[in-house]
Amino acid sequence: MEEKKTNIKLYVYHERQCDPKKCTALKLHRHRKVKVIYSLKYVPKGAVILNPLVSHVFSPLDKELVLKSGIVAVDCSWKKIEEGFPKQFQKRGRILPALVAVNPVNYGKIGMLSTAEALAAALYVVGFESQARDVLSIFKWGEHFFELNKAFLEAYRDSKSPEEVIEKQRELLKEIYKLNI
């Protein structure tokens, strides 16, 4: 069930590694949907940090943390991903479950989401679908992200634990790829 009149605070720790004209984080900032941070000392304490290098899976159980302190996405190049995530980001880090990117740079690649896609996915998983759609509304491809990932997003949102998110991810990927995973 979606929260009424509550918006999750969204932050982006920006590494300045991308083309500013193509950067989804900077576009979100220009549209006042996120606060961009350029120094680690300004990353809010207690915020959930989306980090593809950790093993703890983001799930609906993270909702209370997100409501209290917000979500931080790290904007860095996928080619320099290991450099973009300081050690401080391990403890509060959460990896998003499998989703398909629709951004023009990584279209069709599982897990290689833009900063905007990652924030929208996290919002959706914790029950803030309206805010998630608002985040991606400024991109031509934004609605397509929800269409392409509908089964995944709804399965993750309806999960009761990180373990259930992983199991649903496995089932959906198995169904799509007809693999034994």
Backbone bond lengths (Angstrom), bond angles and torsions (degrees), N, CA, C in turn:
res aa  C-N    CA-C-N  psi(-1)  N-CA   C-N-CA  omega(-1)  CA-C   N-CA-C  phi
1 M - - - 1.448 - - 1.533 109.42 -
2 E 1.284 116.00 134.92 1.463 120.97 -174.99 1.528 111.19 -82.32
3 E 1.316 114.48 141.04 1.458 121.31 176.69 1.522 109.88 -69.29
4 K 1.299 116.79 145.64 1.463 121.88 178.04 1.530 109.49 -97.05
5 K 1.326 116.71 133.31 1.466 124.55 172.74 1.524 114.92 57.00
6 T 1.309 117.89 16.69 1.452 120.88 176.96 1.515 108.03 -110.61
7 N 1.306 116.16 129.02 1.452 120.75 173.65 1.515 108.36 -114.13
8 I 1.303 115.19 133.43 1.455 121.18 177.41 1.526 107.62 -74.72
9 K 1.330 116.56 139.67 1.458 120.84 175.55 1.525 108.74 -74.05
10 L 1.324 115.15 128.66 1.462 120.92 -178.92 1.519 110.25 -116.76
11 Y 1.337 115.01 133.05 1.453 121.82 -179.40 1.524 109.39 -129.03
12 V 1.312 115.29 152.85 1.455 120.86 173.84 1.522 108.07 -130.48
13 Y 1.336 115.47 120.70 1.456 120.54 171.48 1.524 104.58 -85.96
14 H 1.325 116.41 112.95 1.468 121.57 -170.70 1.524 111.00 -102.33
15 E 1.322 115.97 125.17 1.465 122.38 -178.20 1.526 113.53 -91.30
16 R 1.323 117.86 -2.64 1.476 122.50 -179.89 1.534 112.42 55.88
17 Q 1.329 116.62 44.40 1.462 120.99 -178.69 1.529 113.03 -109.80
18 C 1.321 117.15 -0.31 1.460 118.69 -173.97 1.530 111.54 -118.86
19 D 1.308 114.92 170.66 1.450 122.33 175.92 1.538 107.28 -71.68
20 P 1.331 118.56 115.65 1.469 120.91 -177.66 1.534 113.74 -55.80
21 K 1.334 116.83 -26.85 1.471 119.83 -179.76 1.524 112.22 -74.25
22 K 1.333 117.36 -23.41 1.463 121.58 -178.77 1.532 112.70 -105.94
23 C 1.307 117.44 -3.46 1.465 122.63 -173.14 1.533 112.05 -73.93
24 T 1.332 116.60 117.49 1.462 119.81 179.72 1.527 111.27 -67.99
25 A 1.334 117.54 -33.36 1.465 120.65 -179.76 1.526 110.93 -63.99
26 L 1.325 116.27 -44.62 1.465 118.83 -179.45 1.524 111.72 -68.29
27 K 1.333 116.51 -33.42 1.466 119.30 175.72 1.535 109.94 -66.18
28 L 1.329 117.12 -41.19 1.471 120.53 175.83 1.526 110.33 -60.22
29 H 1.323 116.20 -40.46 1.461 121.00 179.27 1.536 110.75 -64.45
30 R 1.321 117.18 -44.48 1.468 120.38 178.70 1.526 111.73 -60.52
31 H 1.329 116.87 -30.10 1.468 121.97 179.36 1.530 112.02 -92.93
32 R 1.321 116.65 10.18 1.473 124.15 176.97 1.536 113.86 59.34
33 K 1.311 115.54 38.10 1.463 120.09 179.32 1.527 111.81 -101.86
34 V 1.336 117.02 -18.15 1.466 122.33 177.72 1.518 109.75 -140.98
35 K 1.324 114.51 160.86 1.459 120.63 170.83 1.529 106.26 -105.37
36 V 1.325 116.89 126.59 1.459 121.57 179.49 1.524 109.29 -91.96
37 I 1.333 115.13 135.30 1.456 123.42 -178.69 1.533 107.46 -121.39
38 Y 1.326 116.26 134.09 1.464 120.29 179.87 1.521 112.79 -111.09
39 S 1.315 117.52 -0.93 1.458 121.36 -179.44 1.529 109.54 -133.18
40 L 1.330 116.44 138.52 1.467 121.17 -179.44 1.525 112.72 -58.82
41 K 1.320 116.59 -30.15 1.475 118.36 -176.36 1.533 112.21 -66.74
42 Y 1.332 117.54 -14.95 1.464 120.39 -179.96 1.533 113.68 -99.10
43 V 1.321 117.26 1.74 1.459 120.07 176.13 1.525 107.33 -70.23
44 P 1.331 117.64 123.48 1.473 119.87 -176.16 1.529 113.22 -60.17
45 K 1.318 114.98 133.46 1.462 120.40 177.22 1.529 108.24 -65.88
46 G 1.315 115.73 136.38 1.462 120.72 177.05 1.519 114.63 87.49
47 A 1.314 118.08 -11.54 1.465 120.18 179.86 1.529 109.78 -69.69
48 V 1.324 115.56 148.06 1.463 121.25 175.07 1.527 107.33 -78.81
49 I 1.325 116.08 130.88 1.463 121.08 -178.72 1.523 108.92 -108.57
50 L 1.317 116.19 120.06 1.458 120.85 178.58 1.525 108.09 -74.64
51 N 1.332 115.76 117.77 1.457 121.27 -172.24 1.532 109.55 -140.58
52 P 1.331 117.75 111.61 1.463 120.05 -178.89 1.525 114.68 -73.62
53 L 1.328 117.79 1.09 1.459 121.44 -177.76 1.526 113.76 -103.24
54 V 1.328 117.63 3.44 1.464 120.42 179.46 1.526 109.49 -106.11
55 S 1.327 116.85 171.00 1.466 119.75 -178.87 1.531 113.14 -103.40
56 H 1.324 118.29 -15.56 1.467 120.61 -179.00 1.532 109.45 -74.71
57 V 1.329 116.33 121.32 1.466 121.82 -173.96 1.526 111.91 -85.53
58 F 1.320 115.39 135.11 1.460 122.14 174.86 1.530 108.02 -66.13
59 S 1.332 116.69 135.57 1.467 120.91 -178.19 1.526 109.62 -150.25
60 P 1.341 116.48 173.89 1.469 119.32 176.78 1.534 113.26 -58.97
61 L 1.324 117.99 -19.41 1.468 120.48 177.66 1.525 112.27 -67.37
62 D 1.325 117.14 -14.61 1.464 121.03 178.70 1.527 112.30 -83.63
63 K 1.301 117.43 0.63 1.462 121.77 -175.29 1.529 113.13 -57.08
64 E 1.326 118.24 -44.99 1.467 120.66 -177.92 1.526 111.69 -63.21
65 L 1.329 116.45 -42.67 1.467 120.33 177.27 1.526 110.63 -61.63
66 V 1.312 115.54 -43.89 1.462 121.91 -178.99 1.529 110.68 -64.37
67 L 1.318 116.77 -42.68 1.469 120.49 178.28 1.525 110.95 -62.47
68 K 1.311 115.98 -39.83 1.462 120.89 -176.31 1.527 112.74 -74.47
69 S 1.350 116.70 -46.54 1.461 119.13 -169.48 1.522 115.92 -125.50
70 G 1.320 118.20 -8.56 1.452 120.55 176.65 1.520 114.68 94.66
71 I 1.336 113.84 -173.93 1.465 122.41 -178.94 1.517 108.05 -124.31
72 V 1.332 115.11 137.18 1.464 121.20 175.90 1.522 108.17 -115.90
73 A 1.320 116.10 127.33 1.461 121.52 170.76 1.522 106.82 -107.37
74 V 1.312 115.82 147.64 1.455 120.38 177.81 1.520 107.77 -104.92
75 D 1.314 116.14 123.47 1.455 120.69 179.23 1.520 108.75 -99.23
76 C 1.336 114.33 106.57 1.460 120.60 177.14 1.524 107.96 -148.91
77 S 1.299 115.96 168.62 1.456 121.09 179.51 1.521 110.31 -71.55
78 W 1.335 116.42 138.25 1.461 119.61 175.14 1.527 110.39 -61.10
79 K 1.329 117.31 -26.70 1.468 121.18 179.87 1.524 111.43 -72.92
80 K 1.340 116.90 -20.77 1.469 121.34 -178.97 1.525 110.80 -119.88
81 I 1.323 115.55 29.91 1.461 121.36 -172.44 1.526 113.28 -56.21
82 E 1.302 117.56 -39.99 1.466 120.48 -177.74 1.527 111.63 -64.68
83 E 1.329 117.19 -31.38 1.466 121.76 178.85 1.530 111.64 -76.70
84 G 1.311 117.35 -24.99 1.457 121.80 -172.63 1.511 116.19 -78.69
85 F 1.329 116.27 -12.41 1.460 119.13 -175.61 1.517 111.77 -117.87
86 P 1.328 116.20 94.02 1.462 120.29 178.64 1.534 111.73 -59.29
87 K 1.321 116.01 157.20 1.474 121.54 -178.69 1.529 112.55 -54.86
88 Q 1.337 116.35 -31.73 1.466 119.98 -179.77 1.532 111.48 -60.43
89 F 1.324 116.97 -21.04 1.463 121.01 -175.42 1.534 112.78 -87.90
90 Q 1.325 117.86 1.41 1.458 120.34 -178.55 1.532 111.53 -75.56
91 K 1.322 116.90 -48.41 1.465 121.42 -172.80 1.533 113.26 -61.22
92 R 1.319 116.78 -46.24 1.468 120.46 -178.63 1.523 112.31 -94.30
93 G 1.324 115.58 6.83 1.449 120.28 -175.87 1.516 113.14 -75.40
94 R 1.311 114.68 145.04 1.465 122.45 175.57 1.520 108.27 -135.38
95 I 1.314 116.26 135.57 1.452 120.93 175.02 1.529 108.15 -93.40
96 L 1.303 116.16 135.71 1.459 119.51 175.58 1.524 108.82 -74.62
97 P 1.328 117.33 144.37 1.460 118.98 174.88 1.533 110.40 -68.69
98 A 1.307 116.67 171.86 1.466 122.34 -175.17 1.522 113.06 -57.03
99 L 1.328 114.58 128.30 1.465 123.30 173.97 1.523 106.95 -145.79
100 V 1.320 115.43 154.94 1.458 120.50 -178.59 1.523 109.70 -96.72
101 A 1.319 115.78 127.96 1.468 121.52 177.76 1.528 109.57 -71.13
102 V 1.327 115.83 142.22 1.478 120.30 174.24 1.530 110.86 -121.30
103 N 1.327 117.03 -1.79 1.461 119.90 178.25 1.530 108.74 -63.13
104 P 1.322 117.62 150.75 1.465 120.90 -175.49 1.534 115.39 -59.47
105 V 1.308 118.63 -26.63 1.462 121.31 -177.86 1.531 112.01 -76.42
106 N 1.321 117.91 -41.07 1.468 121.81 -175.09 1.523 113.56 -122.67
107 Y 1.316 117.34 29.58 1.467 121.23 -176.19 1.535 111.76 -51.30
108 G 1.335 114.21 130.06 1.458 120.79 175.49 1.512 115.71 85.24
109 K 1.312 118.24 -5.69 1.463 121.35 -178.73 1.530 109.70 -89.49
110 I 1.309 115.33 130.12 1.462 119.88 179.20 1.522 109.41 -74.62
111 G 1.330 114.72 128.26 1.458 121.26 174.75 1.513 116.29 86.11
112 M 1.300 119.49 -16.08 1.471 120.77 -176.32 1.534 110.18 -92.43
113 L 1.311 114.64 61.86 1.457 121.76 -176.32 1.520 111.53 -77.44
114 S 1.313 115.31 151.74 1.461 120.54 169.67 1.526 107.17 -73.93
115 T 1.311 116.08 167.93 1.462 120.59 177.19 1.523 110.58 -58.75
116 A 1.318 117.23 -42.34 1.466 121.37 179.96 1.527 111.09 -63.52
117 E 1.330 117.40 -43.29 1.467 120.82 178.91 1.528 110.70 -63.35
118 A 1.331 116.81 -41.89 1.462 120.71 -179.48 1.525 111.40 -62.29
119 L 1.316 116.71 -45.56 1.471 119.76 178.89 1.523 110.88 -63.75
120 A 1.323 117.27 -43.85 1.468 120.83 179.81 1.528 110.64 -62.87
121 A 1.319 117.25 -42.24 1.462 120.69 179.26 1.529 111.07 -62.33
122 A 1.319 116.55 -44.64 1.465 120.21 179.38 1.527 110.79 -61.31
123 L 1.313 116.41 -44.56 1.467 120.04 178.29 1.530 111.15 -59.22
124 Y 1.300 116.49 -44.10 1.468 121.58 -178.66 1.537 109.95 -62.17
125 V 1.319 116.68 -45.35 1.464 121.43 -176.93 1.529 111.56 -61.55
126 V 1.329 117.99 -35.15 1.470 119.83 179.92 1.527 112.68 -92.61
127 G 1.328 117.12 10.76 1.463 120.38 170.83 1.513 116.69 96.08
128 F 1.310 117.94 15.12 1.462 121.14 -179.80 1.528 109.93 -110.39
129 E 1.336 115.10 62.15 1.458 121.45 -175.63 1.526 112.22 -62.29
130 S 1.319 118.47 -40.66 1.471 120.57 -179.64 1.521 111.17 -61.92
131 Q 1.319 117.20 -45.02 1.458 119.85 178.53 1.530 110.68 -66.93
132 A 1.320 117.16 -36.75 1.466 121.15 177.07 1.526 110.30 -59.82
133 R 1.325 116.30 -46.57 1.465 120.55 179.87 1.528 111.01 -66.68
134 D 1.327 116.49 -35.84 1.458 120.31 177.38 1.533 110.84 -63.36
135 V 1.321 116.68 -40.98 1.465 121.13 179.55 1.530 110.57 -58.39
136 L 1.324 116.89 -44.28 1.470 119.75 -177.24 1.525 113.85 -88.88
137 S 1.329 117.36 -3.28 1.468 120.38 -177.34 1.525 113.37 -64.72
138 I 1.310 117.49 -18.83 1.470 120.53 -177.30 1.540 112.71 -87.50
139 F 1.336 115.88 0.06 1.458 120.56 179.16 1.525 109.78 -111.98
140 K 1.326 117.49 138.68 1.470 121.74 179.46 1.529 111.06 -56.68
141 W 1.303 116.62 -34.67 1.454 122.70 -176.40 1.530 113.35 -92.34
142 G 1.315 117.72 1.30 1.465 122.15 -173.04 1.516 115.27 -56.26
143 E 1.314 117.38 -49.92 1.470 120.12 -177.72 1.530 111.02 -66.23
144 H 1.308 116.78 -31.72 1.468 120.93 179.22 1.530 110.85 -62.15
145 F 1.331 117.48 -31.52 1.464 120.88 177.30 1.527 110.07 -58.24
146 F 1.333 116.57 -44.47 1.471 120.43 -179.20 1.525 111.42 -70.91
147 E 1.318 117.16 -37.57 1.466 120.77 178.82 1.529 110.73 -63.78
148 L 1.316 116.68 -48.39 1.458 121.61 -176.10 1.526 112.24 -68.60
149 N 1.322 117.54 -32.74 1.464 122.34 -175.45 1.520 114.09 -105.27
150 K 1.323 117.32 13.57 1.470 121.01 -173.69 1.537 113.30 -52.92
151 A 1.316 117.87 -51.59 1.471 120.60 -177.58 1.524 111.06 -60.90
152 F 1.337 116.50 -42.41 1.465 120.70 179.60 1.530 111.04 -64.48
153 L 1.334 116.28 -51.74 1.465 120.58 -176.67 1.528 111.68 -59.58
154 E 1.320 117.06 -43.65 1.465 119.74 -179.55 1.525 111.59 -68.30
155 A 1.320 117.19 -38.76 1.468 120.38 177.90 1.525 110.83 -63.56
156 Y 1.322 116.38 -44.68 1.464 120.20 179.62 1.527 110.72 -64.98
157 R 1.325 116.66 -43.91 1.465 121.00 -178.93 1.527 111.35 -61.75
158 D 1.324 117.21 -33.57 1.460 121.24 -177.54 1.526 113.80 -87.46
159 S 1.308 117.53 0.74 1.466 121.68 -179.86 1.522 110.83 -75.54
160 K 1.316 114.57 153.91 1.466 120.63 -178.65 1.523 113.74 -101.83
161 S 1.347 116.86 -8.10 1.469 120.17 -177.06 1.520 109.32 -160.56
162 P 1.338 116.82 163.69 1.466 119.47 174.85 1.537 111.64 -59.25
163 E 1.314 116.66 -36.33 1.459 120.78 179.00 1.524 111.02 -63.69
164 E 1.317 116.88 -39.43 1.466 120.47 178.04 1.531 110.66 -68.54
165 V 1.330 117.37 -35.35 1.469 120.90 175.68 1.534 109.02 -60.02
166 I 1.330 116.53 -45.63 1.464 121.13 -179.65 1.531 110.81 -63.04
167 E 1.317 116.69 -41.90 1.469 120.29 179.65 1.535 110.86 -65.06
168 K 1.316 117.14 -43.28 1.468 119.77 178.67 1.528 110.88 -65.94
169 Q 1.327 116.46 -37.63 1.461 120.99 175.82 1.528 109.90 -59.39
170 R 1.323 115.81 -46.24 1.465 121.28 -179.30 1.534 110.52 -60.93
171 E 1.321 116.40 -45.62 1.465 120.86 -179.53 1.527 111.63 -62.32
172 L 1.317 116.55 -44.60 1.464 120.18 -178.93 1.530 112.06 -67.25
173 L 1.314 116.98 -42.41 1.460 119.84 178.13 1.530 110.90 -65.62
174 K 1.315 116.33 -38.90 1.464 120.90 178.15 1.527 109.62 -62.19
175 E 1.315 115.94 -43.46 1.463 121.22 179.07 1.528 111.02 -62.07
176 I 1.327 115.63 -43.42 1.473 120.30 -178.13 1.514 111.29 -69.52
177 Y 1.295 117.13 -46.03 1.464 120.81 -173.85 1.515 113.99 -97.61
178 K 1.336 116.82 -4.86 1.468 121.42 -179.03 1.526 110.77 53.06
179 L 1.336 114.71 43.54 1.459 121.05 -178.53 1.520 110.77 -109.04
180 N 1.291 116.81 162.57 1.454 122.36 172.29 1.515 108.98 -97.67
181 I 1.325 116.54 83.79 1.460 120.06 178.57 1.514 110.05 -119.74
